[in-house]
Amino acid sequence: MKHLILFLLLAVFAFSCDFDDYPDPVSGNQKWVIAGYQEGGVSNPSYISIRDSAYVYSLSSDGTFRKSIGKQVISGTYEERFEDGLRKFIFQYESANAQLIHSCSNDQEQYFLNSKGQLTGTWDACDGAKLYFDKQ
């Protein structure tokens, strides 16, 4: 009988724990600044760190965002999803600007949170670089 009670207590304790590695999105504004990249179209690319960058994604809690690269700015809406075991960010642009959109598509970018908590995007299908952003 003691073993049954002990088993039930352990079962209740185990199922009450939160094993969610990807908690629900935090409401509020977010700022992601580029931290580094890996070149595309290269076998075994090395990670190249970037410091003092003006490449920033600013996300608002209302689902809009601004992407700034230096003095150039583009904006649109974004959506957070949990797919294939990853938290994904889908950025939909209001206008197509090939210089500012890093994707095989003209009006959309897809990023995900990697195991280090970095916002990560790639467009390998068209030999683009893999970009890494840190949350500020």
C-alpha positions, 0 to 999 in steps of 0.5 A: 500500500505504501508503494502505491501511495508513493507511486501516486504522489510521484506521478502527480508531481511529475505531471504537474511539472511544466516541460514546455521548452518553448513558453507562450510568446511574451506580449510586449515589444521586442528588439532583435539585433544581429549577432552574426551570420554564416555564409550561404552556398559554402560547405561547412561555413564558419560563424562570423560575429557582428558587433555594433550593428544597425541591423534590427528587427523591432516587434510590437505587441500589436503584430507589426514590426520594423526592420532597419538596416542602417538608415533603410527601413521596411515594415509589415506584420508578423505572426508567431507560430509553433511548428515542427517543434520550433517557435517560428516568426513569419514576417510579411512585408507591406512592400517588396524591397529586394535589398531589405528582404532576405528570403527566396520570396519577395514579400516574406521572411521566416525565422525561428528560435534556435536552441540558444534563444537566437532568432535565426533565419536562412534562405538556403534554397537560394544560397543565402546566408544564415542570420542570427539575432540576439534579443535586446 
